[in-house]
């Protein structure tokens, strides 16, 4: 049986074959992401427009409420929690 002599080269104390492997893996990752962006760029545009439209609709609702005469709700005093208490029911006695 013949065994091949494997020569290991080092660069700055690191095995060159491991550097090559990491470079190829990094390139494959970048290439994969590039291909995914090429394939789904239209969907990214759709979701961007969808998010902008939703944000604008909430903003316009707020502006419209002000135009109708709605006012901001005043915060209660520190000790006043009566507004936050659940309504009493006849079946529950306090």
PDB file of N, CA, C and O in Angstrom, chain B, residues numbered from 101:
ATOM      1  N   UNK B 101       0.854  -1.161   0.000  1.00  0.00           N
ATOM      2  CA  UNK B 101       0.000   0.000   0.000  1.00  0.00           C
ATOM      3  C   UNK B 101       0.902   1.227   0.000  1.00  0.00           C
ATOM      4  O   UNK B 101       1.890   1.298   0.732  1.00  0.00           O
ATOM      5  N   UNK B 102       0.540   2.181  -0.833  1.00  0.00           N
ATOM      6  CA  UNK B 102       1.349   3.379  -0.964  1.00  0.00           C
ATOM      7  C   UNK B 102       0.637   4.524  -0.236  1.00  0.00           C
ATOM      8  O   UNK B 102      -0.539   4.802  -0.472  1.00  0.00           O
ATOM      9  N   UNK B 103       1.371   5.160   0.636  1.00  0.00           N
ATOM     10  CA  UNK B 103       0.827   6.297   1.367  1.00  0.00           C
ATOM     11  C   UNK B 103       1.372   7.573   0.749  1.00  0.00           C
ATOM     12  O   UNK B 103       2.572   7.714   0.513  1.00  0.00           O
ATOM     13  N   UNK B 104       0.449   8.501   0.494  1.00  0.00           N
ATOM     14  CA  UNK B 104       0.879   9.780  -0.075  1.00  0.00           C
ATOM     15  C   UNK B 104       1.445  10.647   1.040  1.00  0.00           C
ATOM     16  O   UNK B 104       0.938  10.654   2.162  1.00  0.00           O
ATOM     17  N   UNK B 105       2.462  11.346   0.724  1.00  0.00           N
ATOM     18  CA  UNK B 105       3.077  12.246   1.672  1.00  0.00           C
ATOM     19  C   UNK B 105       2.325  13.574   1.617  1.00  0.00           C
ATOM     20  O   UNK B 105       2.300  14.257   0.593  1.00  0.00           O
ATOM     21  N   UNK B 106       1.734  13.904   2.717  1.00  0.00           N
ATOM     22  CA  UNK B 106       0.957  15.143   2.765  1.00  0.00           C
ATOM     23  C   UNK B 106       1.829  16.233   3.376  1.00  0.00           C
ATOM     24  O   UNK B 106       2.325  16.107   4.495  1.00  0.00           O
ATOM     25  N   UNK B 107       1.998  17.280   2.626  1.00  0.00           N
ATOM     26  CA  UNK B 107       2.800  18.398   3.100  1.00  0.00           C
ATOM     27  C   UNK B 107       1.837  19.464   3.635  1.00  0.00           C
ATOM     28  O   UNK B 107       0.949  19.943   2.931  1.00  0.00           O
ATOM     29  N   UNK B 108       2.042  19.800   4.864  1.00  0.00           N
ATOM     30  CA  UNK B 108       1.190  20.801   5.492  1.00  0.00           C
ATOM     31  C   UNK B 108       1.940  22.117   5.518  1.00  0.00           C
ATOM     32  O   UNK B 108       3.048  22.219   6.044  1.00  0.00           O
ATOM     33  N   UNK B 109       1.304  23.123   4.934  1.00  0.00           N
ATOM     34  CA  UNK B 109       1.910  24.448   4.919  1.00  0.00           C
ATOM     35  C   UNK B 109       1.241  25.320   5.973  1.00  0.00           C
ATOM     36  O   UNK B 109       0.039  25.225   6.220  1.00  0.00           O
ATOM     37  N   UNK B 110       2.051  26.162   6.582  1.00  0.00           N
ATOM     38  CA  UNK B 110       1.538  27.054   7.615  1.00  0.00           C
ATOM     39  C   UNK B 110       1.826  28.494   7.229  1.00  0.00           C
ATOM     40  O   UNK B 110       2.874  28.804   6.661  1.00  0.00           O
ATOM     41  N   UNK B 111       0.896  29.353   7.543  1.00  0.00           N
ATOM     42  CA  UNK B 111       1.056  30.780   7.311  1.00  0.00           C
ATOM     43  C   UNK B 111       0.695  31.481   8.610  1.00  0.00           C
ATOM     44  O   UNK B 111      -0.452  31.419   9.053  1.00  0.00           O
ATOM     45  N   UNK B 112       1.653  32.138   9.216  1.00  0.00           N
ATOM     46  CA  UNK B 112       1.494  32.791  10.511  1.00  0.00           C
ATOM     47  C   UNK B 112       1.007  31.809  11.573  1.00  0.00           C
ATOM     48  O   UNK B 112       0.217  32.177  12.443  1.00  0.00           O
ATOM     49  N   UNK B 113       1.459  30.597  11.508  1.00  0.00           N
ATOM     50  CA  UNK B 113       1.118  29.593  12.505  1.00  0.00           C
ATOM     51  C   UNK B 113      -0.233  28.928  12.304  1.00  0.00           C
ATOM     52  O   UNK B 113      -0.679  28.180  13.174  1.00  0.00           O
ATOM     53  N   UNK B 114      -0.906  29.182  11.169  1.00  0.00           N
ATOM     54  CA  UNK B 114      -2.222  28.591  10.900  1.00  0.00           C
ATOM     55  C   UNK B 114      -2.104  27.717   9.664  1.00  0.00           C
ATOM     56  O   UNK B 114      -1.446  28.078   8.688  1.00  0.00           O
ATOM     57  N   UNK B 115      -2.750  26.569   9.722  1.00  0.00           N
ATOM     58  CA  UNK B 115      -2.741  25.631   8.603  1.00  0.00           C
ATOM     59  C   UNK B 115      -3.413  26.288   7.392  1.00  0.00           C
ATOM     60  O   UNK B 115      -4.535  26.782   7.498  1.00  0.00           O
ATOM     61  N   UNK B 116      -2.730  26.294   6.249  1.00  0.00           N
ATOM     62  CA  UNK B 116      -3.232  26.954   5.053  1.00  0.00           C
ATOM     63  C   UNK B 116      -4.494  26.271   4.530  1.00  0.00           C
ATOM     64  O   UNK B 116      -5.380  26.937   3.995  1.00  0.00           O
ATOM     65  N   UNK B 117      -4.582  24.960   4.680  1.00  0.00           N
ATOM     66  CA  UNK B 117      -5.771  24.267   4.189  1.00  0.00           C
ATOM     67  C   UNK B 117      -7.014  24.672   4.983  1.00  0.00           C
ATOM     68  O   UNK B 117      -8.107  24.723   4.420  1.00  0.00           O
ATOM     69  N   UNK B 118      -6.871  24.957   6.269  1.00  0.00           N
ATOM     70  CA  UNK B 118      -8.026  25.413   7.048  1.00  0.00           C
ATOM     71  C   UNK B 118      -8.423  26.831   6.644  1.00  0.00           C
ATOM     72  O   UNK B 118      -9.605  27.173   6.656  1.00  0.00           O
ATOM     73  N   UNK B 119      -7.436  27.660   6.284  1.00  0.00           N
ATOM     74  CA  UNK B 119      -7.748  29.010   5.798  1.00  0.00           C
ATOM     75  C   UNK B 119      -8.501  28.910   4.476  1.00  0.00           C
ATOM     76  O   UNK B 119      -9.477  29.629   4.259  1.00  0.00           O
ATOM     77  N   UNK B 120      -8.058  28.036   3.608  1.00  0.00           N
ATOM     78  CA  UNK B 120      -8.721  27.839   2.321  1.00  0.00           C
ATOM     79  C   UNK B 120     -10.149  27.345   2.520  1.00  0.00           C
ATOM     80  O   UNK B 120     -11.064  27.811   1.842  1.00  0.00           O
ATOM     81  N   UNK B 121     -10.348  26.411   3.437  1.00  0.00           N
ATOM     82  CA  UNK B 121     -11.674  25.882   3.722  1.00  0.00           C
ATOM     83  C   UNK B 121     -12.603  26.988   4.228  1.00  0.00           C
ATOM     84  O   UNK B 121     -13.748  27.083   3.788  1.00  0.00           O
ATOM     85  N   UNK B 122     -12.122  27.814   5.137  1.00  0.00           N
ATOM     86  CA  UNK B 122     -12.936  28.899   5.676  1.00  0.00           C
ATOM     87  C   UNK B 122     -13.261  29.928   4.600  1.00  0.00           C
ATOM     88  O   UNK B 122     -14.370  30.461   4.572  1.00  0.00           O
ATOM     89  N   UNK B 123     -12.316  30.211   3.720  1.00  0.00           N
ATOM     90  CA  UNK B 123     -12.561  31.159   2.639  1.00  0.00           C
ATOM     91  C   UNK B 123     -13.637  30.634   1.699  1.00  0.00           C
ATOM     92  O   UNK B 123     -14.531  31.381   1.302  1.00  0.00           O
ATOM     93  N   UNK B 124     -13.560  29.362   1.342  1.00  0.00           N
ATOM     94  CA  UNK B 124     -14.563  28.764   0.461  1.00  0.00           C
ATOM     95  C   UNK B 124     -15.941  28.759   1.118  1.00  0.00           C
ATOM     96  O   UNK B 124     -16.944  29.024   0.454  1.00  0.00           O
ATOM     97  N   UNK B 125     -15.999  28.460   2.412  1.00  0.00           N
ATOM     98  CA  UNK B 125     -17.286  28.459   3.124  1.00  0.00           C
ATOM     99  C   UNK B 125     -17.870  29.866   3.178  1.00  0.00           C
ATOM    100  O   UNK B 125     -19.076  30.043   3.012  1.00  0.00           O
ATOM    101  N   UNK B 126     -17.033  30.858   3.407  1.00  0.00           N
ATOM    102  CA  UNK B 126     -17.508  32.245   3.442  1.00  0.00           C
ATOM    103  C   UNK B 126     -18.016  32.685   2.083  1.00  0.00           C
ATOM    104  O   UNK B 126     -19.053  33.342   1.983  1.00  0.00           O
ATOM    105  N   UNK B 127     -17.294  32.327   1.047  1.00  0.00           N
ATOM    106  CA  UNK B 127     -17.721  32.671  -0.315  1.00  0.00           C
ATOM    107  C   UNK B 127     -19.052  31.991  -0.647  1.00  0.00           C
ATOM    108  O   UNK B 127     -19.924  32.607  -1.259  1.00  0.00           O
ATOM    109  N   UNK B 128     -19.212  30.742  -0.252  1.00  0.00           N
ATOM    110  CA  UNK B 128     -20.460  30.025  -0.514  1.00  0.00           C
ATOM    111  C   UNK B 128     -21.630  30.697   0.208  1.00  0.00           C
ATOM    112  O   UNK B 128     -22.725  30.795  -0.346  1.00  0.00           O
ATOM    113  N   UNK B 129     -21.405  31.157   1.434  1.00  0.00           N
ATOM    114  CA  UNK B 129     -22.453  31.848   2.190  1.00  0.00           C
ATOM    115  C   UNK B 129     -22.853  33.141   1.497  1.00  0.00           C
ATOM    116  O   UNK B 129     -24.042  33.435   1.371  1.00  0.00           O
ATOM    117  N   UNK B 130     -21.876  33.909   1.051  1.00  0.00           N
ATOM    118  CA  UNK B 130     -22.162  35.178   0.363  1.00  0.00           C
ATOM    119  C   UNK B 130     -22.887  34.919  -0.955  1.00  0.00           C
ATOM    120  O   UNK B 130     -23.832  35.629  -1.300  1.00  0.00           O
ATOM    121  N   UNK B 131     -22.445  33.910  -1.684  1.00  0.00           N
ATOM    122  CA  UNK B 131     -23.087  33.581  -2.950  1.00  0.00           C
ATOM    123  C   UNK B 131     -24.528  33.127  -2.740  1.00  0.00           C
ATOM    124  O   UNK B 131     -25.409  33.478  -3.524  1.00  0.00           O
ATOM    125  N   UNK B 132     -24.770  32.352  -1.692  1.00  0.00           N
ATOM    126  CA  UNK B 132     -26.132  31.894  -1.376  1.00  0.00           C
ATOM    127  C   UNK B 132     -27.036  33.071  -1.066  1.00  0.00           C
ATOM    128  O   UNK B 132     -28.160  33.139  -1.563  1.00  0.00           O
ATOM    129  N   UNK B 133     -26.555  34.004  -0.246  1.00  0.00           N
ATOM    130  CA  UNK B 133     -27.367  35.174   0.090  1.00  0.00           C
ATOM    131  C   UNK B 133     -27.632  36.048  -1.128  1.00  0.00           C
ATOM    132  O   UNK B 133     -28.725  36.597  -1.267  1.00  0.00           O
ATOM    133  N   UNK B 134     -26.660  36.183  -2.002  1.00  0.00           N
ATOM    134  CA  UNK B 134     -26.842  36.959  -3.226  1.00  0.00           C
ATOM    135  C   UNK B 134     -27.932  36.330  -4.096  1.00  0.00           C
ATOM    136  O   UNK B 134     -28.780  37.036  -4.641  1.00  0.00           O
ATOM    137  N   UNK B 135     -27.907  35.012  -4.223  1.00  0.00           N
ATOM    138  CA  UNK B 135     -28.918  34.332  -5.034  1.00  0.00           C
ATOM    139  C   UNK B 135     -30.303  34.444  -4.417  1.00  0.00           C
ATOM    140  O   UNK B 135     -31.291  34.565  -5.142  1.00  0.00           O
ATOM    141  N   UNK B 136     -30.394  34.408  -3.091  1.00  0.00           N
ATOM    142  CA  UNK B 136     -31.689  34.564  -2.424  1.00  0.00           C
ATOM    143  C   UNK B 136     -32.235  35.974  -2.653  1.00  0.00           C
ATOM    144  O   UNK B 136     -33.429  36.143  -2.901  1.00  0.00           O
ATOM    145  N   UNK B 137     -31.370  36.982  -2.572  1.00  0.00           N
ATOM    146  CA  UNK B 137     -31.808  38.360  -2.809  1.00  0.00           C
ATOM    147  C   UNK B 137     -32.272  38.517  -4.255  1.00  0.00           C
ATOM    148  O   UNK B 137     -33.284  39.170  -4.511  1.00  0.00           O
ATOM    149  N   UNK B 138     -31.548  37.929  -5.193  1.00  0.00           N
ATOM    150  CA  UNK B 138     -31.961  37.998  -6.593  1.00  0.00           C
ATOM    151  C   UNK B 138     -33.339  37.379  -6.787  1.00  0.00           C
ATOM    152  O   UNK B 138     -34.136  37.862  -7.592  1.00  0.00           O
ATOM    153  N   UNK B 139     -33.614  36.319  -6.054  1.00  0.00           N
ATOM    154  CA  UNK B 139     -34.858  35.583  -6.243  1.00  0.00           C
ATOM    155  C   UNK B 139     -36.047  36.272  -5.577  1.00  0.00           C
ATOM    156  O   UNK B 139     -37.147  36.266  -6.130  1.00  0.00           O
ATOM    157  N   UNK B 140     -35.846  36.864  -4.404  1.00  0.00           N
ATOM    158  CA  UNK B 140     -36.965  37.359  -3.611  1.00  0.00           C
ATOM    159  C   UNK B 140     -36.971  38.877  -3.421  1.00  0.00           C
ATOM    160  O   UNK B 140     -37.600  39.360  -2.480  1.00  0.00           O
ATOM    161  N   UNK B 141     -36.297  39.642  -4.276  1.00  0.00           N
ATOM    162  CA  UNK B 141     -36.244  41.085  -4.096  1.00  0.00           C
ATOM    163  C   UNK B 141     -37.619  41.716  -4.215  1.00  0.00           C
ATOM    164  O   UNK B 141     -37.894  42.708  -3.540  1.00  0.00           O
ATOM    165  N   UNK B 142     -38.490  41.170  -5.053  1.00  0.00           N
ATOM    166  CA  UNK B 142     -39.829  41.738  -5.224  1.00  0.00           C
ATOM    167  C   UNK B 142     -40.644  41.601  -3.939  1.00  0.00           C
ATOM    168  O   UNK B 142     -41.397  42.506  -3.577  1.00  0.00           O
ATOM    169  N   UNK B 143     -40.492  40.464  -3.248  1.00  0.00           N
ATOM    170  CA  UNK B 143     -41.208  40.289  -1.985  1.00  0.00           C
ATOM    171  C   UNK B 143     -40.695  41.253  -0.923  1.00  0.00           C
ATOM    172  O   UNK B 143     -41.469  41.750  -0.104  1.00  0.00           O
ATOM    173  N   UNK B 144     -39.396  41.517  -0.935  1.00  0.00           N
ATOM    174  CA  UNK B 144     -38.851  42.494   0.003  1.00  0.00           C
ATOM    175  C   UNK B 144     -39.469  43.871  -0.239  1.00  0.00           C
ATOM    176  O   UNK B 144     -39.761  44.595   0.712  1.00  0.00           O
ATOM    177  N   UNK B 145     -39.669  44.230  -1.496  1.00  0.00           N
ATOM    178  CA  UNK B 145     -40.299  45.494  -1.837  1.00  0.00           C
ATOM    179  C   UNK B 145     -41.757  45.510  -1.374  1.00  0.00           C
ATOM    180  O   UNK B 145     -42.237  46.527  -0.872  1.00  0.00           O
ATOM    181  N   UNK B 146     -42.461  44.390  -1.541  1.00  0.00           N
ATOM    182  CA  UNK B 146     -43.853  44.294  -1.096  1.00  0.00           C
ATOM    183  C   UNK B 146     -43.944  44.508   0.410  1.00  0.00           C
ATOM    184  O   UNK B 146     -44.798  45.266   0.868  1.00  0.00           O
ATOM    185  N   UNK B 147     -43.086  43.860   1.188  1.00  0.00           N
ATOM    186  CA  UNK B 147     -43.150  43.994   2.647  1.00  0.00           C
ATOM    187  C   UNK B 147     -42.739  45.387   3.099  1.00  0.00           C
ATOM    188  O   UNK B 147     -43.249  45.878   4.106  1.00  0.00           O
ATOM    189  N   UNK B 148     -41.831  46.032   2.380  1.00  0.00           N
ATOM    190  CA  UNK B 148     -41.457  47.407   2.700  1.00  0.00           C
ATOM    191  C   UNK B 148     -42.648  48.341   2.504  1.00  0.00           C
ATOM    192  O   UNK B 148     -42.941  49.162   3.372  1.00  0.00           O
ATOM    193  N   UNK B 149     -43.331  48.220   1.374  1.00  0.00           N
ATOM    194  CA  UNK B 149     -44.506  49.050   1.107  1.00  0.00           C
ATOM    195  C   UNK B 149     -45.600  48.756   2.119  1.00  0.00           C
ATOM    196  O   UNK B 149     -46.254  49.679   2.605  1.00  0.00           O
ATOM    197  N   UNK B 150     -45.809  47.494   2.444  1.00  0.00           N
ATOM    198  CA  UNK B 150     -46.822  47.099   3.433  1.00  0.00           C
ATOM    199  C   UNK B 150     -46.552  47.750   4.794  1.00  0.00           C
ATOM    200  O   UNK B 150     -47.477  48.256   5.429  1.00  0.00           O
ATOM    201  N   UNK B 151     -45.319  47.741   5.235  1.00  0.00           N
ATOM    202  CA  UNK B 151     -44.969  48.351   6.510  1.00  0.00           C
ATOM    203  C   UNK B 151     -45.169  49.859   6.502  1.00  0.00           C
ATOM    204  O   UNK B 151     -45.646  50.430   7.483  1.00  0.00           O
ATOM    205  N   UNK B 152     -44.809  50.500   5.409  1.00  0.00           N
ATOM    206  CA  UNK B 152     -44.988  51.952   5.312  1.00  0.00           C
ATOM    207  C   UNK B 152     -46.468  52.310   5.324  1.00  0.00           C
ATOM    208  O   UNK B 152     -46.868  53.256   6.001  1.00  0.00           O
ATOM    209  N   UNK B 153     -47.281  51.568   4.586  1.00  0.00           N
ATOM    210  CA  UNK B 153     -48.721  51.845   4.533  1.00  0.00           C
ATOM    211  C   UNK B 153     -49.353  51.647   5.904  1.00  0.00           C
ATOM    212  O   UNK B 153     -50.195  52.449   6.310  1.00  0.00           O
ATOM    213  N   UNK B 154     -48.967  50.600   6.624  1.00  0.00           N
ATOM    214  CA  UNK B 154     -49.520  50.384   7.959  1.00  0.00           C
ATOM    215  C   UNK B 154     -49.132  51.512   8.909  1.00  0.00           C
ATOM    216  O   UNK B 154     -49.962  51.973   9.693  1.00  0.00           O
ATOM    217  N   UNK B 155     -47.898  51.954   8.850  1.00  0.00           N
ATOM    218  CA  UNK B 155     -47.463  53.058   9.715  1.00  0.00           C
ATOM    219  C   UNK B 155     -48.213  54.344   9.395  1.00  0.00           C
ATOM    220  O   UNK B 155     -48.630  55.069  10.298  1.00  0.00           O
ATOM    221  N   UNK B 156     -48.378  54.619   8.125  1.00  0.00           N
ATOM    222  CA  UNK B 156     -49.099  55.832   7.733  1.00  0.00           C
ATOM    223  C   UNK B 156     -50.568  55.763   8.133  1.00  0.00           C
ATOM    224  O   UNK B 156     -51.145  56.776   8.527  1.00  0.00           O
ATOM    225  N   UNK B 157     -51.182  54.588   8.040  1.00  0.00           N
ATOM    226  CA  UNK B 157     -52.598  54.479   8.411  1.00  0.00           C
ATOM    227  C   UNK B 157     -52.794  54.756   9.898  1.00  0.00           C
ATOM    228  O   UNK B 157     -53.756  55.424  10.276  1.00  0.00           O
ATOM    229  N   UNK B 158     -51.906  54.259  10.739  1.00  0.00           N
ATOM    230  CA  UNK B 158     -52.004  54.541  12.175  1.00  0.00           C
ATOM    231  C   UNK B 158     -51.807  56.032  12.427  1.00  0.00           C
ATOM    232  O   UNK B 158     -52.509  56.620  13.249  1.00  0.00           O
ATOM    233  N   UNK B 159     -50.865  56.640  11.732  1.00  0.00           N
ATOM    234  CA  UNK B 159     -50.626  58.082  11.896  1.00  0.00           C
ATOM    235  C   UNK B 159     -51.834  58.892  11.460  1.00  0.00           C
ATOM    236  O   UNK B 159     -52.219  59.842  12.141  1.00  0.00           O
ATOM    237  N   UNK B 160     -52.438  58.530  10.335  1.00  0.00           N
ATOM    238  CA  UNK B 160     -53.603  59.268   9.847  1.00  0.00           C
ATOM    239  C   UNK B 160     -54.806  59.087  10.767  1.00  0.00           C
ATOM    240  O   UNK B 160     -55.605  60.012  10.918  1.00  0.00           O
ATOM    241  N   UNK B 161     -54.950  57.928  11.380  1.00  0.00           N
ATOM    242  CA  UNK B 161     -56.030  57.727  12.346  1.00  0.00           C
ATOM    243  C   UNK B 161     -55.823  58.666  13.532  1.00  0.00           C
ATOM    244  O   UNK B 161     -56.781  59.277  14.005  1.00  0.00           O
ATOM    245  N   UNK B 162     -54.603  58.788  14.013  1.00  0.00           N
ATOM    246  CA  UNK B 162     -54.318  59.695  15.125  1.00  0.00           C
ATOM    247  C   UNK B 162     -54.599  61.141  14.772  1.00  0.00           C
ATOM    248  O   UNK B 162     -55.174  61.870  15.581  1.00  0.00           O
ATOM    249  N   UNK B 163     -54.207  61.573  13.584  1.00  0.00           N
ATOM    250  CA  UNK B 163     -54.461  62.948  13.144  1.00  0.00           C
ATOM    251  C   UNK B 163     -55.962  63.165  12.987  1.00  0.00           C
ATOM    252  O   UNK B 163     -56.482  64.219  13.353  1.00  0.00           O
ATOM    253  N   UNK B 164     -56.650  62.180  12.449  1.00  0.00           N
ATOM    254  CA  UNK B 164     -58.099  62.292  12.260  1.00  0.00           C
ATOM    255  C   UNK B 164     -58.848  62.372  13.577  1.00  0.00           C
ATOM    256  O   UNK B 164     -59.852  63.079  13.667  1.00  0.00           O
ATOM    257  N   UNK B 165     -58.390  61.671  14.597  1.00  0.00           N
ATOM    258  CA  UNK B 165     -59.041  61.743  15.907  1.00  0.00           C
ATOM    259  C   UNK B 165     -58.891  63.135  16.496  1.00  0.00           C
ATOM    260  O   UNK B 165     -59.812  63.638  17.140  1.00  0.00           O
ATOM    261  N   UNK B 166     -57.749  63.759  16.286  1.00  0.00           N
ATOM    262  CA  UNK B 166     -57.559  65.122  16.753  1.00  0.00           C
ATOM    263  C   UNK B 166     -58.460  66.097  16.011  1.00  0.00           C
ATOM    264  O   UNK B 166     -58.965  67.050  16.605  1.00  0.00           O
ATOM    265  N   UNK B 167     -58.666  65.869  14.727  1.00  0.00           N
ATOM    266  CA  UNK B 167     -59.541  66.738  13.941  1.00  0.00           C
ATOM    267  C   UNK B 167     -60.995  66.580  14.361  1.00  0.00           C
ATOM    268  O   UNK B 167     -61.776  67.520  14.211  1.00  0.00           O
ATOM    269  N   UNK B 168     -61.382  65.422  14.883  1.00  0.00           N
ATOM    270  CA  UNK B 168     -62.747  65.197  15.345  1.00  0.00           C
ATOM    271  C   UNK B 168     -63.002  65.761  16.734  1.00  0.00           C
ATOM    272  O   UNK B 168     -64.141  65.767  17.201  1.00  0.00           O
ATOM    273  N   UNK B 169     -61.954  66.236  17.398  1.00  0.00           N
ATOM    274  CA  UNK B 169     -62.105  66.847  18.706  1.00  0.00           C
ATOM    275  C   UNK B 169     -61.729  65.955  19.866  1.00  0.00           C
ATOM    276  O   UNK B 169     -61.995  66.304  21.017  1.00  0.00           O
ATOM    277  N   UNK B 170     -61.129  64.832  19.605  1.00  0.00           N
ATOM    278  CA  UNK B 170     -60.701  63.939  20.681  1.00  0.00           C
ATOM    279  C   UNK B 170     -59.535  64.568  21.427  1.00  0.00           C
ATOM    280  O   UNK B 170     -58.710  65.265  20.835  1.00  0.00           O
ATOM    281  N   UNK B 171     -59.473  64.319  22.724  1.00  0.00           N
ATOM    282  CA  UNK B 171     -58.379  64.842  23.530  1.00  0.00           C
ATOM    283  C   UNK B 171     -57.636  63.688  24.183  1.00  0.00           C
ATOM    284  O   UNK B 171     -58.140  62.567  24.239  1.00  0.00           O
ATOM    285  N   UNK B 172     -56.461  63.964  24.664  1.00  0.00           N
ATOM    286  CA  UNK B 172     -55.658  62.941  25.331  1.00  0.00           C
ATOM    287  C   UNK B 172     -56.260  62.640  26.694  1.00  0.00           C
ATOM    288  O   UNK B 172     -56.831  63.527  27.328  1.00  0.00           O
ATOM    289  N   UNK B 173     -56.142  61.414  27.146  1.00  0.00           N
ATOM    290  CA  UNK B 173     -56.656  61.004  28.442  1.00  0.00           C
ATOM    291  C   UNK B 173     -55.648  61.421  29.497  1.00  0.00           C
ATOM    292  O   UNK B 173     -54.454  61.144  29.379  1.00  0.00           O
ATOM    293  N   UNK B 174     -56.148  62.098  30.543  1.00  0.00           N
ATOM    294  CA  UNK B 174     -55.267  62.542  31.622  1.00  0.00           C
ATOM    295  C   UNK B 174     -54.877  61.350  32.483  1.00  0.00           C
ATOM    296  O   UNK B 174     -55.695  60.466  32.737  1.00  0.00           O
ATOM    297  N   UNK B 175     -53.652  61.328  32.923  1.00  0.00           N
ATOM    298  CA  UNK B 175     -53.175  60.260  33.799  1.00  0.00           C
ATOM    299  C   UNK B 175     -53.735  60.461  35.200  1.00  0.00           C
ATOM    300  O   UNK B 175     -53.845  61.601  35.650  1.00  0.00           O
ATOM    301  N   UNK B 176     -54.095  59.386  35.908  1.00  0.00           N
ATOM    302  CA  UNK B 176     -54.619  59.532  37.262  1.00  0.00           C
ATOM    303  C   UNK B 176     -53.518  59.945  38.233  1.00  0.00           C
ATOM    304  O   UNK B 176     -52.328  59.807  37.949  1.00  0.00           O
ATOM    305  N   UNK B 177     -53.945  60.451  39.377  1.00  0.00           N
ATOM    306  CA  UNK B 177     -52.984  60.774  40.430  1.00  0.00           C
ATOM    307  C   UNK B 177     -52.316  59.493  40.892  1.00  0.00           C
ATOM    308  O   UNK B 177     -52.779  58.399  40.568  1.00  0.00           O
ATOM    309  N   UNK B 178     -51.246  59.616  41.638  1.00  0.00           N
ATOM    310  CA  UNK B 178     -50.476  58.436  42.034  1.00  0.00           C
ATOM    311  C   UNK B 178     -51.278  57.451  42.869  1.00  0.00           C
ATOM    312  O   UNK B 178     -51.097  56.243  42.715  1.00  0.00           O
ATOM    313  N   UNK B 179     -52.154  57.918  43.742  1.00  0.00           N
ATOM    314  CA  UNK B 179     -52.899  57.018  44.609  1.00  0.00           C
ATOM    315  C   UNK B 179     -54.252  56.630  44.044  1.00  0.00           C
ATOM    316  O   UNK B 179     -54.909  55.754  44.607  1.00  0.00           O
ATOM    317  N   UNK B 180     -54.699  57.247  42.948  1.00  0.00           N
ATOM    318  CA  UNK B 180     -56.030  57.017  42.419  1.00  0.00           C
ATOM    319  C   UNK B 180     -56.011  55.857  41.428  1.00  0.00           C
ATOM    320  O   UNK B 180     -55.545  56.000  40.298  1.00  0.00           O
ATOM    321  N   UNK B 181     -56.518  54.719  41.862  1.00  0.00           N
ATOM    322  CA  UNK B 181     -56.581  53.556  40.979  1.00  0.00           C
ATOM    323  C   UNK B 181     -58.026  53.158  40.690  1.00  0.00           C
ATOM    324  O   UNK B 181     -58.274  52.079  40.153  1.00  0.00           O
ATOM    325  N   UNK B 182     -58.981  54.021  41.043  1.00  0.00           N
ATOM    326  CA  UNK B 182     -60.382  53.670  40.859  1.00  0.00           C
ATOM    327  C   UNK B 182     -60.730  53.513  39.384  1.00  0.00           C
ATOM    328  O   UNK B 182     -61.613  52.728  39.039  1.00  0.00           O
ATOM    329  N   UNK B 183     -60.062  54.235  38.528  1.00  0.00           N
ATOM    330  CA  UNK B 183     -60.349  54.127  37.105  1.00  0.00           C
ATOM    331  C   UNK B 183     -59.863  52.799  36.542  1.00  0.00           C
ATOM    332  O   UNK B 183     -60.361  52.344  35.512  1.00  0.00           O
ATOM    333  N   UNK B 184     -58.912  52.181  37.195  1.00  0.00           N
ATOM    334  CA  UNK B 184     -58.332  50.946  36.690  1.00  0.00           C
ATOM    335  C   UNK B 184     -58.945  49.704  37.334  1.00  0.00           C
ATOM    336  O   UNK B 184     -58.561  48.582  37.003  1.00  0.00           O
ATOM    337  N   UNK B 185     -59.884  49.893  38.239  1.00  0.00           N
ATOM    338  CA  UNK B 185     -60.497  48.764  38.921  1.00  0.00           C
ATOM    339  C   UNK B 185     -61.564  48.157  38.027  1.00  0.00           C
ATOM    340  O   UNK B 185     -62.231  48.875  37.282  1.00  0.00           O
ATOM    341  N   UNK B 186     -61.731  46.852  38.092  1.00  0.00           N
ATOM    342  CA  UNK B 186     -62.758  46.174  37.315  1.00  0.00           C
ATOM    343  C   UNK B 186     -64.122  46.589  37.834  1.00  0.00           C
ATOM    344  O   UNK B 186     -64.274  46.845  39.028  1.00  0.00           O
ATOM    345  N   UNK B 187     -65.123  46.661  36.955  1.00  0.00           N
ATOM    346  CA  UNK B 187     -66.456  47.045  37.399  1.00  0.00           C
ATOM    347  C   UNK B 187     -67.015  46.000  38.349  1.00  0.00           C
ATOM    348  O   UNK B 187     -66.758  44.805  38.202  1.00  0.00           O
ATOM    349  N   UNK B 188     -67.794  46.474  39.340  1.00  0.00           N
ATOM    350  CA  UNK B 188     -68.344  45.543  40.326  1.00  0.00           C
ATOM    351  C   UNK B 188     -69.529  44.809  39.727  1.00  0.00           C
ATOM    352  O   UNK B 188     -70.251  45.333  38.879  1.00  0.00           O
ATOM    353  N   UNK B 189     -69.705  43.606  40.182  1.00  0.00           N
ATOM    354  CA  UNK B 189     -70.769  42.751  39.712  1.00  0.00           C
ATOM    355  C   UNK B 189     -71.641  42.391  40.905  1.00  0.00           C
ATOM    356  O   UNK B 189     -71.131  42.283  42.020  1.00  0.00           O
ATOM    357  N   UNK B 190     -72.936  42.203  40.704  1.00  0.00           N
ATOM    358  CA  UNK B 190     -73.835  41.900  41.798  1.00  0.00           C
ATOM    359  C   UNK B 190     -73.525  40.586  42.493  1.00  0.00           C
ATOM    360  O   UNK B 190     -73.801  40.434  43.683  1.00  0.00           O
ATOM    361  N   UNK B 191     -72.954  39.636  41.765  1.00  0.00           N
ATOM    362  CA  UNK B 191     -72.669  38.324  42.346  1.00  0.00           C
ATOM    363  C   UNK B 191     -71.427  38.349  43.218  1.00  0.00           C
ATOM    364  O   UNK B 191     -71.236  37.463  44.051  1.00  0.00           O
ATOM    365  N   UNK B 192     -70.586  39.346  43.037  1.00  0.00           N
ATOM    366  CA  UNK B 192     -69.348  39.419  43.805  1.00  0.00           C
ATOM    367  C   UNK B 192     -69.532  40.471  44.895  1.00  0.00           C
ATOM    368  O   UNK B 192     -69.817  41.633  44.604  1.00  0.00           O
ATOM    369  N   UNK B 193     -69.369  40.060  46.139  1.00  0.00           N
ATOM    370  CA  UNK B 193     -69.484  41.019  47.233  1.00  0.00           C
ATOM    371  C   UNK B 193     -68.093  41.471  47.658  1.00  0.00           C
ATOM    372  O   UNK B 193     -67.130  40.705  47.616  1.00  0.00           O
ATOM    373  N   UNK B 194     -68.014  42.707  48.059  1.00  0.00           N
ATOM    374  CA  UNK B 194     -66.724  43.240  48.480  1.00  0.00           C
ATOM    375  C   UNK B 194     -66.658  43.364  49.955  1.00  0.00           C
ATOM    376  O   UNK B 194     -65.639  43.798  50.493  1.00  0.00           O
TER     377      UNK B 194
END
